[in-house]
């Protein structure tokens, strides 16, 4: 399934394959249609090209959790927690810590 927004973002990537924000946008659009493998693919590309402040890692962990890869979800959230702390976002760091704690209680 595709949407006009997904098509537009893919065109942006064709013009500039290193466009980190296009990858981030695609990850969010694919999340909306529950294509979690595509979310992971685009977030990995985004994170390789960008110094994320934590939100990208949160979404990556959520997508990996939906795909059943709990260890990879935990690892993404830990990386996101570190990024959030590094960028001065204590609330996001705490939220990611809660996601990790929830996994350990399950």
Secondary structure, 3 states (H helix, E strand, C coil): CCCHHHHHHHHHHHHCCCCHHHHHHHHHHHHHCCCHHHHHHHHHHHHHHCCCCCHHHHHHHHHHHHCCCHHHHHHHHHHHHHHHHHCCCHHHHHHHHHHHHHHHHC
